[in-house]
Amino acid sequence: MTARAILWVLCAFAAMALPFVVLMTGERVPGTGRLRDFSKGLGFGALAGAGMQFALTARFRRMAHPFGIDVIYLFHRHMAWGIVALMLGHFAIFWTWFPDDLGELNPLTARWELTMGRFALLCFLALVVTSELRKRLGIEYGRWRLVHVALAVAGFAAAIAHVLGVGHFTGTTDKRLAMLGVTAGWLLLLAWVRLAKPWWQLRNPWRVTDNTERGGVHTLVLEPMGRGLRRRKPGQFAWLTLGHSPFGLREHPFTISNPPEDGAKIAMSIKPLGDQTRELVKTRPGTVAWLDGPYGAFSIDMEPQAEGFVMIAGGIGITPMIANLRSMAARGDRRPAILIYANPDRESVTFREELDDLSRRMPLRVVHVLEDPPEGWRGESGHIDKDMLARHLPPDSRDWPHMLCGPLPLTDAAKAALRDLGVPLRRIDSEIFDMV
């Protein structure tokens, strides 16, 4: 697994470096100074990074498997800031030291290729801002997805047009062919994500057979009308589209809460926390659905040699934990597991009765942590910290896998407390609670 992860990281570096290698070798147009060339290098770096963004969101299972696709998407999110920083650096150097090269800023009178560069910068700035502030700006998820894709495609196309139009490093035939090759690769990735994948989903529809509610959490049960999900592991997730064409950009990731031992049917437990989830929980049986998955590496199957498991969850972050625990129970897995489960109050505890039942059927210890406990509560209250974990985690559990899922403040606090207790960082795995 580590070797495969290193290989993919090296491939990413190679993909970023390839444009520079091509542009700086072979027949070259004479340079115009180191600072200008450095600025243009920042631009090419931004272009290479933007192209890689399409690869990161293409959901290639072989690439995502060593890391987990949630980590891939988190890297994609942070990388967008780096790309914008490179673009701003590229523009700022010309603005400060070479203003004559920029020409007029008015798009009605400026050279078209320079206008394309500025348009690309504005597209990527808008893309990052609307992504980071989507909830504060009140942008509905489906609309945001459409805007996100439109800005990414328009920005990358404008950046390619800018590079080819300026022609300083692409003024020769070999360099133009290289840039056209980059463009062709980008178009293939776009076709794969937006056409090929939805087409495959369209040929393998699912049907919602049940929608039950317990403690404010709705569990949708889906059965395949075509081919089911293959090679599924407990704790993984899939992208779900309900009641719309799979081409409509209405998909959303949810953990598969039932174990693979249940067969082809899929269960997804959803809490109505946002605009789209509030609509999804109203889904009626008989609704047609489409799934893309499974994805994720947050699974007990990734640790076959583990002597036991520590699971720390908050709120709806229990879903990958319950999937793993259900699978352990179905398999007769007798390895010990300790679940520390934080919630606002007792009524918010999802799967409460089932967790009690599992703790009787398997070597599972459940520790409930309530922020607002009822009168007479004898369990843990408040927030998870070092002292609380020390009370419930025996010393021999330090080398067990520690699986964390929940709101970011909870997982950050739990991770810091575990590190203070001497748990190696390599034994702590956090599932990204909110990728979008």
HELIX and SHEET records of a PDB file:
HELIX    1   1 THR A    2  MET A   24  1                                  23    
HELIX    2   2 ARG A   34  LEU A   56  1                                  23    
HELIX    3   3 ARG A   61  ALA A   64  1                                   4    
HELIX    4   4 ILE A   69  TRP A   97  1                                  29    
HELIX    5   5 PRO A   99  LEU A  102  1                                   4    
HELIX    6   6 TRP A  112  GLU A  132  1                                  21    
HELIX    7   7 ARG A  134  LEU A  137  1                                   4    
HELIX    8   8 TYR A  141  VAL A  166  1                                  26    
HELIX    9   9 THR A  173  ALA A  191  1                                  19    
HELIX   10  10 TRP A  192  ALA A  196  3                                   5    
HELIX   11  11 LYS A  197  LEU A  202  1                                   6    
HELIX   12  12 PRO A  260  ASP A  262  5                                   3    
HELIX   13  13 ASP A  275  LEU A  280  1                                   6    
HELIX   14  14 ILE A  300  MET A  302  5                                   3    
HELIX   15  15 GLY A  315  GLY A  317  5                                   3    
HELIX   16  16 ILE A  318  ARG A  331  1                                  14    
HELIX   17  17 ARG A  346  SER A  348  5                                   3    
HELIX   18  18 ARG A  352  ARG A  361  1                                  10    
HELIX   19  19 LYS A  386  HIS A  392  1                                   7    
HELIX   20  20 PRO A  395  SER A  397  5                                   3    
HELIX   21  21 LEU A  408  ASP A  420  1                                  13    
HELIX   22  22 LEU A  425  ARG A  427  5                                   3    
SHEET    1   A 6 HIS A 252  THR A 255  0                                        
SHEET    2   A 6 PHE A 237  LEU A 242 -1                                        
SHEET    3   A 6 VAL A 288  TYR A 295 -1                                        
SHEET    4   A 6 TRP A 206  ARG A 214 -1                                        
SHEET    5   A 6 VAL A 217  PRO A 224 -1                                        
SHEET    6   A 6 ILE A 266  ILE A 270 -1                                        
SHEET    1   B 6 GLU A 380  SER A 381  0                                        
SHEET    2   B 6 LEU A 364  LEU A 370  1                                        
SHEET    3   B 6 ALA A 337  ASN A 343  1                                        
SHEET    4   B 6 PHE A 309  GLY A 314  1                                        
SHEET    5   B 6 HIS A 402  CYS A 405  1                                        
SHEET    6   B 6 ILE A 428  GLU A 431  1                                        
END                                                                             
